[in-house]
Amino acid sequence: MPMPSEEKVSDLVAAVIEGLGFDLEGVQISRAGRLSTVRILVDGEAGVSLDEIATLSNEVSAKLDTIDDFGAAPYTLEVTTPGTDRPLTLERHWRRARGRKVQVQTATETFEGRVGQLDDGSVDIVIRSKSGPTVRALALDEVERAVVQVEFSPPNARELELTGGVAEGRPAPGAAPVDLEHEGTDE
């Protein structure tokens, strides 16, 4: 029996993910011969920890095991976050990206700035200029594409101040990566 569609898998797992307090950001199914990979993309207001990914993975796996649509077809389940290359398409994406540097494309221009406050279909973008950072309001419906940029250095303090700071629960731009091997230990 063939793999169910991405839409069917989305319908099956959405309630489980939302019930645990997260958002389903997408489902991707890729096939390689007889093997398939089902990738479930999730996010939350404060991000998603590794422990939460494990819980989500167990719950989603249990839900998928209850249906016959997968039949005897082997598949690998991956539960993950969307990553930095996900386009900002929904208001929640912009809210969660506050403080991050983004590349924005509109019908007339492409520019970089730092995501600020979101307000009723508009977002403030902090733009660098020769006279210092300035705030520009941008209607979300003018945005054709926006993607968070990876930063290796801490941001300009004044720019970050103008954004209202980093969204709660999100890592600061340019922050050192978390050492997962020693996280939560005194080493």
PyMOL commands that set and color helices and strands:
alter all, ss='L'
color gray80, all
select helices_A, chain A and resi 6-19+50-65+91-96+140-142+157-163
alter helices_A, ss='H'
color red, helices_A
select strands_A, chain A and resi 23-32+35-43+75-80+101-106+110-119+122-127+134-139+143-148
alter strands_A, ss='S'
color yellow, strands_A
deselect
rebuild
show_as cartoon
